[in-house]
Amino acid sequence: MKLSSKEQAGIVILEPRGKIMGGPDASLLHDKLHECIDGNQNRIIIDLAQVDWMNSTGLGILISSYTTLRNNGGHLKLANVTDKIKSLLTITKLVSVFEAFDSVDEAVASFK
């Protein structure tokens, strides 16, 4: 997995690419989230448009990210959730935990 980030309207948008499978991926996303929290940036969107696949460890990374942000007064939202990942969220009943949007712009607008 590769991870890039940008900011839009004061909201951090994380853009992982590839597969989210754990290992170094977990620490990469975890470190970036803590960097954001330490910088008082606690409104974060994860844009999943370029994520090919995610396994249970990848789901754990998302859950951990969500919990970390919530515990620090923040919010995590998902954008561009692919059909594969949407079915994974549905099967695990996490679809009711995460706020998911069809586009980054919709996710950004939901913070207002």
N, C-alpha and C positions, 0 to 999 in steps of 0.2 A: 504494500500500500504506500502511496505517496500522499502527502498532505500539504495543501496550500490554504492560505486564508486571505480574506479581504474584509473590508468594513463597508457597510452601507447603512446610512442613517443611524450611526452609533451602535449598530449591531454587528457582531463578528459572525462572518460566514466561513465555516470550515468546509473545505472541498476535498474529501478523500477520493483517491482514484485507485482502482484495482480491486483486490479482494481484502476484506477485513476478516482476518482469521486468527488474531491473537499474536503472541510472540512480541516482536519489536513493534508491531502495529499498536498494541495495547499501550505501551509506554509512550509512543509518539503522540497519540491522541490525548492520553492522560496528561502528559507534560504540557501540551498546548492549552488544554483546558485550565490547568493550574496557572499557567502564564497569564491567561485572560482574567481569571479570578483575582490574581494578585494585582493586576492592573485595573481593578474595578470595572472590568468588562464582563458583566454577568448575563447578558442577553446574547444567546448563541443559536445559530442555525447550522445544522449539518446538512449540506447539499449532497444527496446520495446519487445524483444523476450519473456519475462516472464510476460507481461501485458495481463491479461485476457480480460479486457474490459475498455473502456473509454467513459464517457458521455460528454455532452456539457461543463460541468465544467472542465473536464479533458482536453478537447480541449482548453479551455480558459487558462488553466495552461501552455500548450505548447506554445500558442500564446504569453502569457505574458513573458515566458522564452525567446522566440525568440526575442521579442522586447527589453527586458532588455539587452540581450547580444549585439544586434545590436547597441543600444544606447551607449554601452560601448566599441565599436570597436571590438566586438567579433562575433563569428559564432556558430550557433547551427545546428547540422545535426542529422537526425534520422537513426537508423540502425535496421534491423530485424523487419520491420513493418509487423505485422500479417495481414492476409486477412481482418479480421474484422475491424481493425483500418485503413487499406488502403481504404476500402470502405467508412468509415466515413470521411476520408480526401478527398476522391473524391466527395462525396455528398456535402460537405461543400466548395468545390473548394479550399481547403487548400493544396491540392496535388501540386499545382503550387507555393506555398509559401515555403514549406519545402523541403530541399534536403533530399531524402530518399535513403538508400542503403540496399542491400540484406544482408550485413554482416558488422560487426564492422571493419574488416580489410579493406574493400572497403571504408568505411567512413573515416577511418584514412588516407588512401592513397589519398583521395580527397583533403586533406589539403595541400599536397605537391605541 
